[in-house]
Amino acid sequence: MTDDGNRTAAERAFKSLFKRLARLAIEAGLTAPMAHRLLKEAMVETAETDYSIDGKRLTDSRISVLTGVHRKDIRAFRSEVPVVAERGSQKVGILSTVVGRWVGSPELTDSDGKPIPLPRTAESGPSFDGLVEDVTSDVRPRTLLDELVRSGAAVVDAASDTVSLSRHALISAASLEDGLYFLDRNVGDHIAAVARNVVADRQAAPLLERAVFYNNLHPDDIDHLQALSRRKGIALLEDINREALELQTRREQAGNGDEQFRFGLYFYRERTNTETDR
């Protein structure tokens, strides 16, 4: 077995990243052969989309040289029908949009920016059902309401038939399925930002990708910093959400918006370990 000290920088980085994905893979029932196949598929698709020459379709041989994937596998991957996103992932995305609009729309928040309780239905004025219907016609409002309540992001007052949203209900992972959705979107875009900064033209402004790291702290210190990070981080996310929603509304009306973005925050704590200390 190759000693980690003799690995290239790329091998060490990817091994560390794969170790962090391994727990989720095991929990999701994704075996090593399945993961290997997915990696090969991803490399073939990336070679096709990002490494074409003068817009011409790459040959199987060229892709094999770039990726190390056998031409037999490349032919098989290229002949497969593209996978359509699952319904569960779509639902989590819709939930995020509903919550984002609730905490970002002036008509759905009070003077302090807090999301106001909404009647479940209403003949006029804001309502939970109306909010959902403005976002999608593919999923029933009741289905999304049940999911918000299940995740603890919302509470229904049966007496008044109103729905209240948690102050910090920007959707997070409430289940393994939700976690995998955000792994794809949030972690995926984080990795894409790193990749863009590493391989992009050095003359271009780098994308924001920063973190703060300290060790040799007491658990009480970490508790304090975690609470501080959450409070300030949620406030920042809500500010960005509010501004982005306003800009999106303008662009949709003008019909000239063709780009998207993702901005995220994270906080991770663990016991000091020389293997992961960095």
C-alpha positions as CSV (number, residue, x, y, z in Angstrom):
1,M,0.0,0.0,0.0
2,T,1.3,3.4,-0.9
3,D,2.4,5.5,2.1
4,D,0.5,8.8,2.4
5,G,3.8,10.7,2.6
6,N,4.6,9.5,-0.9
7,R,1.3,10.5,-2.5
8,T,1.0,13.5,-4.7
9,A,-0.8,16.6,-3.4
10,A,-3.8,15.7,-5.5
11,E,-3.9,12.1,-4.2
12,R,-3.7,13.3,-0.6
13,A,-6.4,15.9,-1.1
14,F,-8.8,13.5,-2.9
15,K,-8.3,10.8,-0.3
16,S,-9.1,13.2,2.5
17,L,-12.2,14.3,0.6
18,F,-13.3,10.7,-0.2
19,K,-12.9,9.8,3.5
20,R,-15.4,12.6,4.4
21,L,-17.8,11.3,1.8
22,A,-17.4,7.7,2.8
23,R,-19.7,7.8,5.8
24,L,-22.6,9.3,3.8
25,A,-21.9,6.7,1.1
26,I,-22.1,3.8,3.5
27,E,-25.3,5.3,5.2
28,A,-26.9,5.7,1.7
29,G,-26.0,2.1,0.7
30,L,-23.5,3.2,-1.9
31,T,-20.8,0.5,-2.3
32,A,-17.3,1.1,-3.6
33,P,-18.0,-0.5,-7.0
34,M,-21.1,1.7,-7.4
35,A,-19.0,4.8,-6.4
36,H,-16.3,3.8,-8.8
37,R,-18.8,3.6,-11.6
38,L,-20.3,7.0,-10.8
39,L,-16.8,8.5,-10.7
40,K,-16.0,7.1,-14.1
41,E,-19.3,8.4,-15.5
42,A,-18.6,11.9,-14.0
43,M,-15.1,12.0,-15.5
44,V,-16.4,11.0,-19.0
45,E,-19.2,13.6,-18.9
46,T,-16.8,16.3,-17.7
47,A,-14.4,15.5,-20.4
48,E,-17.2,15.7,-23.0
49,T,-18.5,19.1,-21.7
50,D,-15.3,20.9,-20.6
51,Y,-12.5,19.5,-22.8
52,S,-13.9,19.5,-26.3
53,I,-11.7,21.1,-29.0
54,D,-13.3,23.8,-31.1
55,G,-16.7,22.6,-30.0
56,K,-16.2,19.2,-31.7
57,R,-17.3,16.0,-30.0
58,L,-14.4,14.1,-28.4
59,T,-13.7,10.6,-29.6
60,D,-13.8,7.7,-27.1
61,S,-10.0,7.4,-27.5
62,R,-9.4,11.1,-26.6
63,I,-11.7,10.7,-23.5
64,S,-9.9,7.6,-22.5
65,V,-6.5,9.4,-22.6
66,L,-7.9,12.3,-20.5
67,T,-9.6,10.2,-17.9
68,G,-8.1,6.7,-17.9
69,V,-11.5,5.2,-18.3
70,H,-11.6,2.2,-20.7
71,R,-13.2,2.9,-24.1
72,K,-15.7,0.0,-23.5
73,D,-17.0,1.8,-20.5
74,I,-17.0,5.2,-22.3
75,R,-19.2,3.7,-25.1
76,A,-21.6,2.3,-22.5
77,F,-21.9,5.6,-20.7
78,R,-22.5,7.6,-23.8
79,S,-25.2,5.3,-25.0
80,E,-27.2,5.5,-21.7
81,V,-30.3,7.7,-21.3
82,P,-29.7,10.7,-19.0
83,V,-31.0,10.3,-15.5
84,V,-33.9,12.5,-14.6
85,A,-33.9,14.2,-11.1
86,E,-35.9,12.3,-8.5
87,R,-39.1,13.7,-7.1
88,G,-37.7,13.8,-3.6
89,S,-34.9,16.1,-4.7
90,Q,-37.4,18.4,-6.4
91,K,-39.4,18.6,-3.3
92,V,-36.5,19.7,-1.1
93,G,-35.6,22.4,-3.7
94,I,-39.2,23.7,-3.7
95,L,-39.2,23.8,0.1
96,S,-36.0,25.9,0.1
97,T,-37.6,28.3,-2.4
98,V,-40.8,28.6,-0.4
99,V,-38.9,29.3,2.8
100,G,-36.6,31.7,1.0
101,R,-39.5,33.8,-0.2
102,W,-41.2,33.7,3.1
103,V,-38.2,35.2,5.0
104,G,-37.3,37.5,2.1
105,S,-40.5,39.1,0.9
106,P,-41.5,42.4,2.5
107,E,-45.2,41.5,2.5
108,L,-44.5,38.2,4.4
109,T,-42.2,39.7,7.1
110,D,-42.7,42.3,9.8
111,S,-40.8,45.6,10.4
112,D,-38.0,43.6,12.0
113,G,-37.7,41.3,9.1
114,K,-39.2,38.3,10.9
115,P,-41.5,36.0,8.9
116,I,-45.1,36.6,9.9
117,P,-47.6,33.8,10.6
118,L,-49.7,33.1,7.5
119,P,-53.2,31.8,7.3
120,R,-53.2,28.5,5.7
121,T,-55.7,29.7,3.1
122,A,-57.2,33.1,2.4
123,E,-59.5,34.6,-0.2
124,S,-57.3,37.7,-0.4
125,G,-53.9,38.7,0.9
126,P,-51.0,36.5,1.8
127,S,-51.5,32.8,2.7
128,F,-49.4,29.7,3.0
129,D,-51.2,28.0,0.2
130,G,-50.9,31.1,-2.0
131,L,-47.1,31.3,-1.3
132,V,-46.7,27.7,-2.4
133,E,-48.8,28.1,-5.5
134,D,-46.7,31.1,-6.5
135,V,-43.7,28.8,-6.4
136,T,-45.0,25.6,-8.0
137,S,-48.1,23.9,-9.3
138,D,-46.4,20.4,-9.2
139,V,-46.7,19.8,-5.4
140,R,-49.7,20.4,-3.2
141,P,-49.4,23.0,-0.5
142,R,-50.5,20.4,2.1
143,T,-47.6,18.1,1.2
144,L,-45.1,20.9,1.6
145,L,-46.7,22.0,4.9
146,D,-46.5,18.5,6.3
147,E,-42.8,18.4,5.4
148,L,-42.0,21.7,7.0
149,V,-43.8,20.6,10.2
150,R,-42.0,17.3,10.2
151,S,-38.6,19.0,9.9
152,G,-39.4,21.4,12.7
153,A,-39.3,24.4,10.3
154,A,-42.9,25.3,10.8
155,V,-45.7,25.0,13.3
156,V,-49.5,25.0,12.6
157,D,-51.9,26.6,15.1
158,A,-55.0,24.5,14.7
159,A,-57.2,27.0,16.5
160,S,-56.5,29.9,14.1
161,D,-55.4,27.7,11.1
162,T,-52.2,29.7,10.7
163,V,-48.7,28.6,9.9
164,S,-45.7,30.0,11.7
165,L,-42.1,29.7,10.4
166,S,-39.1,29.3,12.6
167,R,-36.9,32.4,12.7
168,H,-34.0,30.3,11.5
169,A,-35.8,28.0,9.2
170,L,-33.6,28.4,6.1
171,I,-33.9,24.7,5.2
172,S,-31.3,22.3,6.5
173,A,-31.0,18.5,6.3
174,A,-33.7,16.9,8.3
175,S,-33.1,13.4,6.8
176,L,-30.5,11.4,4.9
177,E,-32.4,12.2,1.6
178,D,-32.3,15.9,2.4
179,G,-28.7,15.7,3.4
180,L,-27.8,14.1,0.0
181,Y,-29.7,16.8,-1.8
182,F,-27.7,19.5,-0.1
183,L,-24.5,17.5,-0.6
184,D,-25.1,17.7,-4.3
185,R,-26.0,21.4,-4.3
186,N,-24.1,23.1,-1.5
187,V,-21.0,21.0,-1.3
188,G,-21.0,20.5,-5.0
189,D,-21.0,24.2,-5.7
190,H,-18.4,24.7,-3.0
191,I,-16.1,22.2,-4.7
192,A,-16.9,23.9,-8.1
193,A,-15.8,27.3,-6.6
194,V,-12.5,25.8,-5.5
195,A,-12.0,24.1,-8.9
196,R,-12.8,27.4,-10.7
197,N,-10.2,29.3,-8.6
198,V,-7.5,26.6,-9.1
199,V,-7.9,26.1,-12.9
200,A,-9.3,29.4,-14.0
201,D,-7.4,32.2,-15.8
202,R,-5.2,33.8,-13.1
203,Q,-6.2,37.2,-14.5
204,A,-9.8,36.6,-13.5
205,A,-11.1,37.6,-10.0
206,P,-11.3,34.5,-7.8
207,L,-14.6,33.4,-6.4
208,L,-15.2,33.8,-2.7
209,E,-14.0,30.7,-0.9
210,R,-12.6,31.3,2.6
211,A,-12.7,29.7,6.0
212,V,-11.4,30.5,9.6
213,F,-9.6,27.7,11.5
214,Y,-8.3,27.6,15.0
215,N,-7.2,24.7,17.3
216,N,-6.2,24.3,21.0
217,L,-9.6,25.6,22.2
218,H,-11.8,24.5,25.1
219,P,-15.2,23.0,24.3
220,D,-16.8,26.0,26.0
221,D,-14.9,28.3,23.5
222,I,-16.2,26.2,20.6
223,D,-19.8,26.4,22.0
224,H,-19.4,30.2,22.1
225,L,-18.0,30.5,18.6
226,Q,-20.6,28.1,17.2
227,A,-23.4,30.2,18.6
228,L,-21.8,33.4,17.4
229,S,-21.3,31.9,13.9
230,R,-24.8,30.7,13.7
231,R,-26.3,34.1,14.8
232,K,-24.2,36.2,12.5
233,G,-24.3,33.6,9.7
234,I,-28.1,33.3,9.6
235,A,-28.4,37.1,9.7
236,L,-26.0,37.4,6.7
237,L,-27.8,34.6,4.8
238,E,-31.2,36.3,5.4
239,D,-29.8,39.6,4.1
240,I,-28.4,38.0,1.0
241,N,-31.7,36.1,0.5
242,R,-33.7,39.3,0.7
243,E,-31.5,41.2,-1.7
244,A,-31.4,38.2,-4.2
245,L,-35.1,37.8,-4.1
246,E,-35.6,41.5,-4.9
247,L,-33.1,41.4,-7.8
248,Q,-34.6,38.1,-9.1
249,T,-38.1,39.7,-9.2
250,R,-36.8,42.6,-11.2
251,R,-34.9,40.4,-13.7
252,E,-37.9,38.1,-14.1
253,Q,-40.0,41.2,-15.0
254,A,-37.4,42.4,-17.4
255,G,-36.7,39.0,-18.8
256,N,-32.9,39.4,-18.9
257,G,-31.6,37.2,-16.2
258,D,-29.5,34.2,-17.2
259,E,-27.1,33.4,-14.3
260,Q,-27.5,31.8,-10.9
261,F,-25.4,31.8,-7.8
262,R,-25.1,30.0,-4.4
263,F,-23.7,31.5,-1.2
264,G,-23.2,29.4,1.8
265,L,-21.8,29.1,5.3
266,Y,-20.7,26.2,7.5
267,F,-19.3,25.5,10.9
268,Y,-17.6,22.2,11.8
269,R,-16.1,21.1,15.1
270,E,-14.2,18.0,16.2
271,R,-11.5,16.9,18.7
272,T,-8.0,17.9,17.7
273,N,-6.5,15.2,15.5
274,T,-3.1,15.4,13.9
275,E,-4.4,13.5,10.9
276,T,-7.0,16.2,10.1
277,D,-5.3,19.2,11.7
278,R,-4.7,21.7,9.0
